[in-house]
Amino acid sequence: MGDRHHHHPGGGRPVYTLLLSIGLALLALLSEAQGCMDRAKTEEESGAGLLRRVKRGWVWNQFFVLEEYTGLEPLYIGKLHSDMDLGDGSIKYILSGDGAGTTFTIDDSTGDIHAIKRLDREVKAQYLLRAQAWNRQTDRPLEPESEFIVKIQDINDNEPKFLEGPYQATIPEMSSIGTEVIRMTATDADDPTYGNSARVVYSILQGQPYFSVEAKTGVVRVSLAGMDREVRENYSVIIQAKDMGGQLGGLAGTTVVNITLSDVNDNPPMFDQKLYQMSVPESAPVSSVVGRIRAKDRDIGINAEMRYSIIDGDGRDTFDINTDPTNLFGIITIKKPLNFETKASYTLKIEGANTHLDHRFPDKGPFSHVTIVHVSVEDVDEPPEFSSAAYYIEVPEDTEISTVFMTVSARDPDAANTSIRYSIERNTDLGKYFYIDITSGALMTVLPLDREEFSWHNITVLAMEMNNPRMIGSVSVAVKILDVNDNPPLLTQYFEAFVCESANAGQLIQTVTAVDTDDPLGGHHFYYSLALEAANNPNFTLRDNQDNTAWILTRRGGWSQQDQSVYYLPIFISDGEQPVQTSTSTLTIRVCSCDFEGNIMSCNAEAYHLPASLSRGALIAILACIFVLLVMVLLMLSLQSHRKKPYLHDEEDNVHENIVHYDDEGGGEEDTEAFDIAAMWNPREAHLVGKQRQDMLPEIESLSRYVPLASVGGPGSGCGGGDSNVQGYVLAKLLETDLNPCAPPYDSLQTYAYEGEGSVAESLSSLQSGCSNTDHEYDYLNDWGPRFKKLAEMYGVLETNNPSMW
């Protein structure tokens, strides 16, 4: 059976589709027939008698179908047919593979294949399908399964696209013709191997004559020389890409290219003015700004940055110019102090030049420009100026008052040269030690100077213009006070030495030192000796160690506190400076009892039991505490043993005490009845006062039955007065309560009495101090025994015999 491949065009299909299918089928048949002849020839040459060729029942080549079919009926692809098919319907054709049943269908009786969906080559270019013939009766395949391909043929249905547009490009201004700006590529989804559907040609629709594009490569280039950024900076270019080689009927796509010209230094700087006028006051400090200038440049960025310099003029040494942080302006500053009286104006020749030059454009230069700046100095009323920035002087501390030790001078720097008046700023001379002559500036002392009090005086002298008091100059004057030996040496501190009763002759008991507030250049050198009145005393001697110290030594032994407990030793001290200063200081030496090791136990004959470490101040404090405790004990004893009768100094004084009588409980406000204190002062009127109750008589009325009015109103004031009316009233109330069997047991009773009554020492209170016009004497303490000896010494008159001081 020969290999056959049948294509049956369906009714109603387009003619060109039918013709194309027939042509393709003929080509496939010719190719297949040639292949069979070649194989048959090969088999015959190799021995056909030995081998038998197995022939397929049906074969087919590739199917071809155009994409984008838009017909109403399914698109006919081709026909499958087996030579075993006798046309009786016993053969069943089965289709499987890519898109079988969804994209492609087959008539299982006739083998016709149709496309039931729109095919797009750009989505899928070919489909791999499998076909097989089955026997309907036996339901078994008649031949092995075979594969075939359905290729989708391209049509020009996609236009070129610029996938990365719109584009941005930048080129330097003044670029030459042919300079590449940007390279672009348009993409066409059609098949580049079939026809001209994907052959793209580029053209420019907008942007001439400045730019052009290469038709095949899509490279945009400069087509106009001398494009100036300062004239036009931005350009918008439209590029078109067309397929079919640009022929009529091709599809096209466009994009936009935004091209910016970058700056180059092709413009020189230039000042707006040939001459600038500026002014500055003469009082302006150094480094202050006079003004600023700018050489304008049409370029931008680093191409417009400037460097300014003063290239000439009589002010080049007085002024300076610097570029501001933006590198655009020139800042003129003061380099040296200005003085209107010396020079009133300056001229500056200033150059501004670009810092970044482009050597491609030397013909555009020169890239610098020059201008003139005239600076006028304005006159300002300035404060007086002293001849020196500061003054220093040394003055001895023994300088006499009104001595002129320095003269300061100041002048008016202005042309007017007005008169100057001097003064001292008082905040710098609070002690008012100095005075300055108002016209001459002579400084003098008005108080004695003492280096030991103030070794330095830092004063401020003011100079004021007569015509303008607001113009004040100042200068600092440092006055150092030189030392003069005007202070005597003194013992370093008040020494109190101790000598043991068991001390022997020649024993060291104290080392003494001296201090001098003077400050000699060679240092201090003190000389020690005993005063003339104590030079030959038999008890102590002094040894000068020649190192500013001296020793106090004993000259004998056998010391006793009972004989003499305190010695006073006058010490004579002199310094080695001129004029020589001397002083005499007294050293107190106490005789103390010591233990075997020489430790002091007691320095008083009355207090051997006290430890030797207690000082005289501690002993006095202890004794004072004992005295206070003793007085308190005596007062308490006297108050308990002897009580004075209550006494009121003034009948008008208010006792502020109430006597409350409780009659019953549970009666509310009538439970208690308080007496008005006025009733105590005037019992006669108490009968008419009081709150009446049904269950009891008024207390004042009942009280009058037992207390005679004469006793109640008796004398009760004065320093020696007797019973007071308050005391009698209270006693009467007590008597009434005692005689009343119905009185409650909890009545309140206050007892008043004077403190100190009946005491041997009598009262220590100040209540009765007005009754005595004599001062209190404490001589009686001498009669109280040895325990009160110290108190008698402190408060009384103790006559003792004065022993030898040294």
C-alpha positions in Angstrom: 0.0 0.0 0.0 1.5 3.3 -1.0 1.8 6.3 1.4 -0.9 8.9 0.9 -1.8 12.1 2.5 -5.2 13.6 1.5 -6.4 17.1 2.1 -10.0 17.8 1.5 -11.0 21.4 1.6 -14.2 22.0 3.5 -17.1 23.8 1.9 -17.2 27.5 2.4 -13.5 27.9 3.2 -11.5 30.7 1.6 -9.9 29.9 -1.8 -6.3 31.0 -0.7 -6.5 28.7 2.3 -7.5 25.8 0.0 -4.7 26.5 -2.5 -2.1 26.8 0.2 -3.2 23.6 1.8 -3.0 21.7 -1.6 0.4 23.1 -2.3 1.8 22.1 1.0 0.3 18.6 0.6 2.0 18.2 -2.8 5.3 19.2 -1.4 4.9 16.7 1.4 4.0 13.9 -1.0 6.9 14.6 -3.2 9.3 14.6 -0.2 7.8 11.3 1.1 7.9 9.6 -2.3 11.5 10.5 -2.8 12.3 9.1 0.6 10.5 5.8 -0.2 12.4 5.4 -3.5 15.7 5.9 -1.7 14.9 3.3 1.0 13.7 0.8 -1.6 16.8 1.2 -3.6 18.9 0.7 -0.6 17.0 -2.5 0.4 17.4 -4.0 -3.1 21.1 -3.3 -3.1 21.6 -4.9 0.3 19.6 -8.1 -0.5 15.9 -7.8 -0.7 15.6 -11.6 -0.5 16.8 -11.7 3.0 14.8 -8.8 4.6 11.1 -7.6 4.4 10.2 -3.9 4.9 7.4 -3.1 7.3 5.1 -0.5 5.7 2.9 1.9 7.7 -0.7 1.9 7.0 -0.9 5.8 7.0 1.6 8.7 7.3 1.4 12.5 7.1 3.7 15.4 7.2 3.4 18.7 9.0 0.2 20.8 8.9 0.4 24.5 8.4 -2.3 27.0 9.4 -2.3 30.8 9.4 -2.8 32.6 12.8 -5.5 35.0 13.7 -8.3 33.3 11.8 -11.5 35.3 12.3 -14.1 33.1 10.5 -17.4 32.1 12.0 -16.8 28.4 11.4 -14.0 26.2 12.8 -10.8 26.5 10.8 -10.0 23.4 8.8 -6.5 22.2 9.5 -6.3 18.9 7.4 -7.4 15.3 7.1 -6.2 12.0 8.4 -6.8 8.9 6.4 -5.6 5.3 6.6 -5.4 3.0 3.6 -7.2 0.4 5.7 -10.2 2.7 5.8 -12.7 1.3 3.3 -15.2 4.0 4.0 -17.6 1.7 5.8 -17.2 3.5 9.2 -15.3 0.7 10.8 -12.2 2.9 11.5 -12.2 5.3 14.3 -9.6 8.2 14.4 -8.3 9.4 17.8 -6.4 12.7 18.4 -4.3 13.5 21.5 -1.4 15.8 22.5 -1.1 19.7 22.7 -4.5 21.3 22.6 -6.4 18.1 21.6 -10.0 18.5 22.5 -9.6 22.2 23.5 -7.9 23.8 20.6 -8.2 21.1 18.0 -11.0 18.6 17.2 -11.1 15.6 14.9 -14.0 13.9 13.2 -13.4 10.3 14.3 -15.2 8.9 11.2 -13.7 11.1 8.4 -10.4 12.2 10.1 -11.0 15.9 9.5 -9.1 18.2 11.9 -10.4 21.7 12.8 -9.2 24.5 15.1 -12.0 25.7 17.4 -10.0 28.6 19.0 -8.2 31.6 17.6 -4.5 30.8 17.1 -1.8 33.3 17.9 1.7 32.5 16.8 3.2 35.0 19.3 1.5 32.9 22.1 2.4 29.4 20.7 4.2 28.8 17.4 3.5 25.1 17.0 1.6 22.2 18.6 2.7 18.5 18.9 -0.2 16.1 18.4 -0.6 12.3 18.3 -3.0 10.3 16.1 -4.1 6.7 16.0 -6.6 4.6 14.0 -8.8 2.1 15.9 -11.1 -0.7 14.9 -14.5 0.1 16.1 -15.6 -3.6 16.3 -12.6 -5.0 18.1 -11.7 -1.7 19.9 -8.1 -2.3 19.2 -5.6 -0.1 17.4 -4.9 -1.0 13.8 -1.5 0.7 13.6 1.0 2.2 16.2 0.4 5.8 17.4 2.2 8.5 15.3 3.1 12.2 16.0 2.6 15.2 13.8 3.1 18.9 14.2 0.7 21.7 13.5 2.8 24.9 12.8 1.2 28.3 13.1 2.1 30.6 10.2 2.9 34.2 11.0 1.1 37.2 9.8 2.1 40.9 10.4 -0.2 41.5 13.4 2.3 43.1 15.9 3.8 46.6 15.6 7.3 47.4 16.9 7.5 48.5 20.5 10.1 50.5 22.5 10.1 48.6 25.8 12.2 51.1 27.8 10.6 54.4 26.6 10.3 57.2 27.2 14.1 57.8 27.2 16.3 60.4 28.9 19.6 61.5 27.5 22.1 64.2 28.3 24.9 65.6 26.1 27.2 68.5 26.5 26.3 71.7 24.9 28.3 72.7 21.8 28.6 69.0 20.8 29.8 68.4 17.3 27.7 66.9 14.5 27.5 63.1 14.7 27.8 62.9 18.4 25.9 59.9 19.6 23.1 60.8 21.9 21.4 57.5 22.7 20.9 54.0 21.1 17.4 52.6 21.1 16.0 49.2 20.0 12.4 48.5 19.1 11.0 44.9 19.5 8.6 43.3 17.0 6.8 40.1 18.2 6.3 38.8 14.7 8.4 36.0 13.2 11.7 37.4 12.1 12.4 34.3 9.9 9.2 34.6 7.8 8.8 37.6 5.5 9.4 41.2 6.6 6.9 41.3 9.4 9.7 41.8 12.0 12.2 43.9 9.9 12.2 47.3 11.6 13.2 50.7 10.2 13.7 53.8 12.4 12.9 57.4 11.5 12.6 60.7 13.4 9.2 62.4 13.5 10.1 65.4 15.7 13.5 66.9 16.6 14.9 68.1 13.3 17.2 69.7 12.5 18.9 69.3 15.8 19.0 65.5 15.9 18.7 62.5 13.5 18.4 58.7 13.8 20.0 55.9 11.9 17.4 53.8 10.1 18.8 50.4 10.8 20.5 50.8 14.3 18.2 53.3 16.0 21.2 55.5 17.1 20.2 59.1 17.7 22.9 61.6 16.8 23.5 65.3 16.9 22.8 66.8 13.5 23.3 70.5 14.3 26.5 72.1 15.6 26.8 74.8 18.2 23.7 74.1 20.3 24.0 76.5 23.3 22.5 75.5 26.6 22.2 79.2 27.5 19.8 79.6 24.5 17.9 76.3 24.8 18.5 73.5 27.3 15.8 70.8 26.7 14.7 69.1 23.6 11.9 66.5 23.0 12.5 64.1 20.1 10.0 61.6 18.7 11.4 58.4 17.1 9.3 56.0 15.0 10.0 52.3 14.4 8.1 50.7 11.4 8.1 47.0 10.3 7.8 45.5 6.8 11.1 47.3 6.1 9.3 50.6 6.3 7.0 49.8 3.3 3.5 50.9 2.9 1.2 48.8 5.0 3.7 48.1 7.8 2.9 48.6 11.4 4.7 51.4 13.4 5.5 52.3 17.1 6.9 55.6 18.5 8.7 56.8 21.6 9.9 60.0 23.1 13.5 60.9 23.8 14.0 63.9 26.2 17.4 65.3 25.6 19.1 67.8 27.9 22.2 69.9 27.2 24.7 69.9 30.0 26.7 73.0 30.8 30.3 73.6 29.7 32.4 76.6 30.5 31.8 78.6 27.3 30.9 81.9 28.8 33.3 84.3 30.6 32.4 86.1 33.9 31.5 89.8 33.9 30.9 92.4 36.6 27.8 94.5 36.4 29.6 97.7 37.2 33.0 99.0 36.4 33.2 100.9 39.7 31.6 100.0 43.1 31.3 102.5 46.0 31.4 101.2 49.6 31.8 102.8 53.1 32.8 101.5 56.5 33.1 103.2 59.9 36.6 103.5 61.3 35.5 101.7 64.5 34.7 98.5 62.6 36.8 95.7 64.0 39.3 93.6 62.0 37.7 90.8 59.9 34.4 92.6 59.8 32.6 92.7 56.3 32.8 95.8 54.2 30.7 94.5 51.3 30.5 91.9 48.6 30.6 91.9 44.8 29.9 89.3 42.1 31.1 88.6 38.6 28.1 87.0 36.9 28.5 84.0 34.7 25.9 82.6 32.4 27.2 79.1 33.1 26.1 77.1 36.0 27.6 74.7 38.6 31.4 74.4 38.8 31.6 76.3 35.4 30.3 79.4 37.2 32.5 79.2 40.3 34.8 82.2 40.9 38.0 83.1 42.6 38.4 86.8 43.6 41.6 88.6 44.3 42.9 92.1 44.9 45.4 92.7 42.1 46.2 96.4 42.7 45.2 99.5 44.7 46.3 101.4 47.7 44.1 99.3 50.0 45.5 95.9 49.2 47.3 95.8 52.5 44.4 97.1 54.5 41.6 95.0 53.0 41.2 91.4 52.0 38.7 89.5 49.7 37.5 86.0 50.0 35.0 83.8 48.1 31.8 82.9 50.0 30.8 79.2 50.5 28.8 79.2 47.2 31.9 80.2 45.3 29.9 83.0 43.6 30.4 86.2 45.6 33.6 88.0 46.7 33.4 89.2 50.4 35.6 92.2 51.2 36.8 92.3 54.8 39.0 94.5 57.0 42.6 93.3 57.3 44.0 96.1 59.5 42.4 98.6 61.9 41.1 101.8 60.2 41.6 105.3 61.2 39.8 108.2 59.6 42.3 110.7 60.8 45.1 108.8 59.1 43.4 107.8 55.8 39.8 108.4 54.7 39.5 106.4 51.5 41.0 103.4 49.7 40.9 102.0 46.1 40.8 98.3 45.3 41.3 96.7 41.9 39.6 93.3 42.1 39.7 90.4 39.6 37.1 87.7 39.3 38.1 84.5 37.4 36.6 81.1 36.7 38.2 78.3 38.7 37.4 75.5 36.1 38.4 76.1 32.5 37.4 74.1 29.5 40.3 74.0 27.1 38.0 73.1 24.2 36.8 76.7 24.0 39.8 79.0 24.3 38.3 81.3 21.8 35.4 82.0 24.2 37.8 83.7 26.8 39.3 85.3 28.6 37.4 83.8 31.5 38.1 86.6 34.0 37.0 90.2 34.5 38.3 93.2 36.5 36.4 96.0 38.5 37.3 98.9 40.8 36.0 99.2 44.4 36.3 102.5 46.2 36.0 102.2 50.0 35.3 105.3 52.1 36.2 105.4 55.8 33.6 107.1 58.0 34.6 109.2 61.0 33.5 107.9 64.4 33.8 109.6 67.7 36.2 107.2 69.5 36.9 106.9 73.2 40.2 108.2 74.7 43.2 105.9 74.3 45.8 105.4 77.0 49.5 105.6 76.2 49.8 102.0 77.4 47.6 99.0 77.1 48.1 98.2 80.8 50.2 99.6 83.7 52.2 97.9 86.4 53.8 99.6 89.5 55.4 98.5 92.8 54.7 100.5 95.9 56.2 99.9 99.4 53.6 99.4 102.1 55.0 102.2 104.2 54.4 104.8 101.5 53.1 107.9 103.0 49.5 109.1 102.3 49.1 111.5 99.3 52.3 110.2 97.7 52.0 110.2 93.9 53.3 106.8 92.7 52.3 106.9 89.0 50.8 109.1 86.3 48.7 107.7 83.5 47.9 109.6 80.3 45.3 109.3 77.6 44.4 111.3 74.5 41.4 111.8 72.2 42.2 110.0 68.9 39.7 112.1 67.0 40.7 115.2 65.2 38.9 117.4 67.7 41.4 116.2 70.5 39.1 117.2 73.3 40.2 117.4 77.0 40.3 114.3 79.1 39.1 113.8 82.6 40.3 110.8 84.8 38.6 108.8 87.4 38.9 105.4 89.2 36.2 102.8 88.7 35.1 102.3 92.3 34.2 98.7 91.8 37.9 98.0 91.5 38.9 100.0 94.6 36.2 99.3 97.2 38.5 100.2 100.0 39.2 103.6 98.5 42.9 103.3 98.9 43.8 105.5 95.9 42.9 108.8 94.3 43.6 110.1 90.8 43.9 113.7 89.8 41.0 114.5 87.5 43.1 116.5 85.0 46.7 115.2 85.2 46.0 111.5 85.8 48.4 111.3 88.8 47.7 108.4 91.1 48.3 108.7 94.8 47.5 106.9 98.1 44.8 108.2 100.4 44.9 105.4 103.0 47.8 103.5 104.6 48.8 100.4 102.6 49.3 97.0 104.3 50.8 94.2 102.4 49.7 91.7 105.0 46.1 92.7 104.3 46.2 93.2 100.5 49.4 92.4 98.6 47.9 93.4 95.2 45.5 96.2 94.1 44.1 95.9 90.6 42.3 99.1 89.8 40.8 100.4 86.6 41.4 104.0 85.5 38.7 105.7 83.3 39.3 108.5 80.8 36.3 110.5 79.7 36.0 113.1 77.0 34.8 116.5 78.2 32.6 117.1 75.2 31.1 113.7 75.0 30.8 111.9 78.4 29.7 108.7 76.7 33.1 108.3 75.2 35.0 106.5 78.0 38.3 104.7 77.7 39.7 102.4 80.4 43.0 100.8 81.4 44.1 98.3 84.0 46.6 99.4 86.7 48.2 96.6 88.7 49.7 97.8 92.0 52.0 95.4 93.8 52.6 96.3 97.5 56.2 95.6 98.5 56.8 94.2 102.0 58.3 96.2 104.8 59.2 94.7 108.2 56.5 96.2 110.2 55.1 93.2 112.1 56.8 91.6 115.2 57.2 87.9 115.4 54.8 86.0 117.7 54.5 82.5 119.2 52.8 80.3 116.7 50.0 79.6 119.2 49.1 80.1 122.9 51.3 77.5 124.4 50.5 75.8 127.7 53.4 73.6 128.9 53.3 71.0 131.6 56.1 69.9 134.0 55.8 66.7 136.1 56.4 66.9 139.8 59.1 64.3 139.4 60.9 66.2 136.7 64.7 66.8 137.1 66.9 69.7 136.2 67.7 70.1 132.5 64.6 68.3 131.3 62.9 69.5 128.0 59.3 70.5 128.6 58.3 72.5 125.5 59.6 73.5 122.0 58.4 76.9 121.0 58.2 78.4 117.4 57.2 81.8 116.1 55.4 83.2 113.1 55.8 86.6 111.3 53.2 87.9 108.8 56.0 89.8 107.0 57.6 88.1 104.0 61.3 88.9 103.8 63.2 87.9 100.7 65.8 85.9 102.6 63.3 84.1 104.7 62.6 84.5 108.5 65.3 84.2 111.2 64.0 84.5 114.7 66.0 85.1 117.9 64.6 83.7 121.3 65.5 84.6 124.9 63.8 85.0 128.2 62.5 88.5 129.1 64.8 90.6 131.3 62.6 90.2 134.3 62.7 86.4 134.0 66.3 85.9 132.8 67.7 84.8 136.2 64.7 82.8 137.5 65.7 79.6 139.2 63.0 77.4 137.6 63.4 77.4 133.8 65.8 78.4 131.1 65.5 78.9 127.3 67.9 77.5 124.6 67.8 79.1 121.1 68.3 76.3 118.5 69.2 78.8 115.7 66.6 77.1 113.4 63.7 79.4 114.3 62.8 77.1 117.3 63.7 77.2 121.0 63.6 74.7 123.9 62.2 75.4 127.4 64.3 73.4 130.0 63.9 73.0 133.7 66.7 74.3 136.0 65.8 72.3 139.1 63.9 69.4 140.4 61.5 68.9 143.2 58.3 70.3 141.8 55.1 70.3 143.9 51.6 71.3 143.1 51.0 72.3 146.7 53.8 74.8 146.7 52.9 76.4 143.3 50.8 74.9 140.5 51.3 77.5 137.7 54.3 79.4 136.4 54.3 82.1 133.8 57.4 82.4 131.6 57.8 85.6 129.4 59.7 84.9 126.1 61.4 87.6 124.1 61.4 87.1 120.3 63.0 89.3 117.6 63.4 89.0 113.8 66.4 89.6 111.7 65.1 92.2 109.3 65.4 96.0 109.4 63.9 97.7 111.2 64.0 95.0 113.8 60.6 94.0 115.3 60.3 92.4 118.7 57.6 90.9 120.9 57.2 89.3 124.3 54.9 86.3 124.7 54.0 84.5 127.9 54.2 80.7 128.2 52.0 79.1 130.9 53.6 76.2 132.7 51.5 74.0 135.0 52.8 71.5 137.5 51.1 68.1 137.1 51.3 64.8 138.8 52.5 62.0 136.5 52.8 58.3 136.5 56.1 56.3 136.4 56.2 56.6 132.6 55.8 60.4 132.7 52.2 60.5 131.6 50.2 63.4 133.1 47.6 62.3 135.6 46.4 65.6 137.1 47.4 69.2 137.1 45.0 70.4 140.0 45.5 69.6 143.7 41.8 69.1 144.2 41.2 66.6 141.4 43.7 63.7 141.6 41.0 61.3 140.6 40.5 63.0 137.2 42.5 61.6 134.3 45.4 63.7 133.2 44.1 63.9 129.7 41.2 66.3 130.7 41.9 69.9 129.8 41.0 72.9 132.0 38.1 73.7 129.7 36.7 70.2 130.1 37.1 70.4 133.9 35.2 73.7 134.0 32.4 72.3 131.9 32.1 69.3 134.2 32.0 71.5 137.3 29.4 73.8 135.7 27.1 70.7 135.0 27.5 69.6 138.6 26.6 73.0 139.8 23.5 73.2 137.7 22.4 69.8 138.9 23.0 70.7 142.5 20.9 73.9 142.2 18.1 71.9 140.6 18.1 69.4 143.5 18.1 72.2 146.1 15.2 73.8 144.4 13.2 70.6 144.3 13.9 69.9 148.0 12.9 73.4 149.0 9.7 73.3 147.0 8.7 70.0 148.7 9.5 71.0 152.2 8.3 74.6 152.3 5.5 75.8 150.2 4.5 79.4 150.2 0.9 80.5 150.1 -0.5 81.3 146.7 0.1 84.8 145.7 -1.2 86.9 142.9 0.9 89.8 141.9 -2.0 91.6 140.4 -5.7 91.2 141.1 -6.4 91.8 137.5 -4.5 88.8 136.3 -6.6 85.9 135.0 -6.0 82.6 136.7 -7.7 80.7 133.8 -8.7 77.8 136.0 -12.3 76.6 136.6 -13.8 74.6 139.5 -16.3 72.1 138.1 -19.0 70.5 140.3 -20.5 67.3 139.0 -24.0 66.7 140.4 -25.2 63.7 138.4 -24.6 62.0 135.2 -26.8 61.8 132.1 -28.3 65.3 132.4 -26.9 66.7 129.2 -25.7 70.3 129.3 -26.7 70.6 133.0 -24.2 67.8 134.1 -21.6 70.4 135.0 -21.7 73.9 136.2 -18.7 76.0 135.7 -18.0 79.1 137.8 -17.3 82.4 136.2 -13.8 83.4 137.2 -15.2 86.9 138.0 -17.0 85.4 140.9 -13.7 84.6 142.6 -12.6 88.2 142.4 -16.0 89.6 143.8 -17.7 87.0 146.0 -20.2 89.6 147.2 -21.8 89.9 143.8 -21.8 86.1 143.3 -25.1 85.8 145.0 -26.9 87.5 142.1 -25.0 85.5 139.4 -25.4 81.9 138.4 -27.6 79.5 136.8 -30.5 78.3 139.0 -31.2 74.5 139.2 -34.1 72.8 140.8 -32.0 70.1 142.4 -29.3 72.3 144.1 -28.6 75.8 145.3 -26.1 78.0 143.6 -22.5 77.3 144.7 -21.7 80.9 145.4 -24.7 81.3 147.7 -24.0 78.1 149.6 -20.3 79.1 149.8 -21.3 82.4 151.6 -22.8 80.5 154.5 -19.4 79.1 155.6 -17.0 81.8 154.4 -17.2 85.2 156.1 -17.0 88.1 153.6 -14.2 89.6 155.6 -12.0 86.6 155.1 -12.8 86.4 151.5 -12.0 90.0 150.7 -8.8 90.1 152.7 -5.6 91.6 151.4 -3.9 89.6 148.7 -1.4 91.7 146.8 2.1 93.0 147.3 5.4 91.5 148.1 4.6 90.7 151.6 0.9 90.2 151.3 -1.0 87.5 153.2 -3.8 85.2 152.0 -5.3 86.1 148.7 -9.1 86.1 148.1 -8.6 83.3 145.6 -6.9 81.1 148.2 -9.6 81.8 150.7 -12.3 81.1 148.2 -10.7 77.7 147.4 -10.4 76.8 151.1 -14.0 77.7 151.7 -15.0 75.5 148.8 -13.0 72.7 150.2 -14.7 73.1 153.6 -18.1 73.1 152.1 -17.4 69.9 150.2 -16.1 68.2 153.2 -19.2 69.0 155.2 -21.6 68.1 152.4 -22.4 64.3 152.6 -24.0 64.4 149.1 -21.0 65.9 147.3 -19.6 63.6 144.6 -16.1 62.2 145.4 -14.5 63.5 142.2 -14.6 67.3 142.6 -11.6 69.0 141.1 -9.2 71.0 143.3 -6.2 73.1 142.2 -3.6 74.2 144.7 -1.5 77.2 144.1 1.7 77.9 146.0 5.0 79.9 145.6 8.2 78.0 144.6 11.1 78.2 147.0 9.1 79.0 150.1 10.9 77.6 153.1 14.2 76.8 151.3 17.5 77.8 152.9 18.5 79.4 149.6 15.0 80.8 149.2 13.4 81.1 145.8 15.6 81.3 142.7 12.6 82.5 140.7 12.4 86.0 139.3 8.8 86.4 140.4 9.8 88.2 143.6 12.8 90.0 142.2 10.9 93.2 142.3 10.7 93.1 146.1 14.5 93.4 146.5 16.7 96.2 145.3 20.0 94.5 146.2 22.2 92.3 144.0 22.5 88.7 144.8 25.7 87.7 146.6 27.3 84.3 146.6 29.9 84.7 149.3 28.0 82.2 151.4 29.3 79.5 149.0 32.6 79.7 150.8 30.9 78.3 153.9 29.5 75.2 152.2 32.7 73.2 152.3 35.4 72.1 149.8 32.9 70.6 147.3 31.7 74.2 146.5 35.1 75.7 146.5 35.2 75.9 142.7 31.7 77.6 142.6 32.9 80.0 145.2 35.9 80.9 143.1 33.6 81.5 140.1 30.8 83.5 141.8 32.2 84.6 145.1 35.2 86.5 146.4 38.2 84.2 147.1 41.2 85.7 148.6 44.4 83.9 147.8 48.1 84.7 148.1 49.8 85.3 144.7 52.9 83.0 144.4 55.9 83.7 142.2 55.1 83.7 138.5 58.2 82.0 137.4 
